[in-house]
Amino acid sequence: MDKEKTGKTILVVDDEAILLIFIAKILSGFGYNVITAISGEKAVEIAVNNDSVNLVLMDIDLGSGMDGTDAAKQILSSRNIPIVFHSSHSERDMVERVRGITHYGYVIKSSGDFVLRSSIEMAFELFESN
């Protein structure tokens, strides 16, 4: 596959360092610039202060501290930016937690690279069409 540079930057937020590195490598392979954050607090700091971030790929369950839904709300209170939730949870209550938060998708972590890439591309298209 040709690595086509998109010029877009994705902030990936996950509390599992190994998974964070793995996802960052996948997205870099798709041509995205990637910035990572291992906590909700760090994600808010980066997203609010770094205008180069074009999309946030946010885990919901971020361990102790601020969870992904609270981080998303804080980011959206300062910036209009697409957020795609990325979670290992497919239970109804977890999906319900993101209801009411403007987001551009919900991707299950085990969905695979193609689904992740397609979901991100669709999020960009939807956001840019609004």
HUKA-V897158 format. One record per residue. RES is the residue in three letters. PHI is phi as a letter, one per 20 degrees, with the letter a starting at -180 (none if undefined). PSI is psi in whole degrees, -180 to 180 (* if undefined). OMEGA is omega in whole degrees, 0 to 359 (999 if undefined). Layout:
RES_PHI_PSI_OMEGA + RES_PHI_PSI_OMEGA
//
This chain:
MET_none_134_177 + ASP_f_135_177 + LYS_e_99_182 + GLU_e_123_180 + LYS_f_126_180 + THR_e_-26_184 + GLY_m_0_181 + LYS_e_148_182 + THR_d_132_179 + ILE_d_131_172 + LEU_e_118_180 + VAL_d_127_183 + VAL_c_119_178 + ASP_b_142_181 + ASP_e_-5_177 + GLU_e_108_187 + ALA_g_-42_182 + ILE_f_-44_178 + LEU_f_-39_179 + LEU_g_-45_179 + ILE_f_-42_180 + PHE_f_-47_180 + ILE_f_-41_179 + ALA_g_-40_180 + LYS_f_-42_179 + ILE_f_-49_182 + LEU_f_-36_175 + SER_f_-39_178 + GLY_f_-26_177 + PHE_e_-4_178 + GLY_o_5_180 + TYR_e_148_168 + ASN_e_141_185 + VAL_c_134_171 + ILE_c_142_182 + THR_d_153_175 + ALA_b_137_184 + ILE_d_3_179 + SER_b_160_176 + GLY_f_-40_180 + GLU_f_-45_180 + LYS_f_-37_179 + ALA_f_-45_179 + VAL_f_-47_180 + GLU_g_-48_182 + ILE_f_-50_185 + ALA_f_-38_183 + VAL_f_-33_186 + ASN_d_-4_183 + ASN_c_100_182 + ASP_f_-11_180 + SER_f_-14_179 + VAL_f_122_183 + ASN_d_-18_182 + LEU_b_148_176 + VAL_d_126_173 + LEU_d_105_194 + MET_d_121_169 + ASP_f_149_181 + ILE_e_-47_182 + ASP_e_103_184 + LEU_d_27_178 + GLY_m_-146_181 + SER_f_152_182 + GLY_n_-159_183 + MET_f_132_177 + ASP_e_174_185 + GLY_f_-32_180 + THR_f_-42_178 + ASP_f_-40_178 + ALA_f_-43_180 + ALA_f_-44_179 + LYS_f_-43_180 + GLN_f_-42_179 + ILE_f_-47_183 + LEU_f_-21_177 + SER_f_-18_180 + SER_d_-28_185 + ARG_c_147_171 + ASN_e_102_186 + ILE_b_142_179 + PRO_f_136_176 + ILE_c_131_175 + VAL_d_124_178 + PHE_e_139_185 + HIS_c_110_187 + SER_b_154_174 + SER_e_-4_182 + HIS_e_130_176 + SER_d_7_181 + GLU_f_150_183 + ARG_g_-44_183 + ASP_f_-33_178 + MET_f_-42_178 + VAL_f_-37_179 + GLU_f_-29_181 + ARG_f_-27_182 + VAL_e_-6_178 + ARG_f_137_180 + GLY_n_-9_176 + ILE_d_128_179 + THR_f_116_178 + HIS_b_163_187 + TYR_d_23_176 + GLY_q_165_178 + TYR_b_111_185 + VAL_d_129_176 + ILE_f_133_186 + LYS_g_-32_182 + SER_e_8_184 + SER_f_-25_180 + GLY_o_163_185 + ASP_f_-42_183 + PHE_f_-44_180 + VAL_f_-42_178 + LEU_f_-48_180 + ARG_f_-46_181 + SER_f_-40_180 + SER_f_-40_179 + ILE_f_-44_178 + GLU_f_-42_179 + MET_f_-39_178 + ALA_f_-44_178 + PHE_f_-44_181 + GLU_f_-45_179 + LEU_f_-45_181 + PHE_f_-44_182 + GLU_f_-24_180 + SER_e_-15_180 + ASN_e_*_999
//
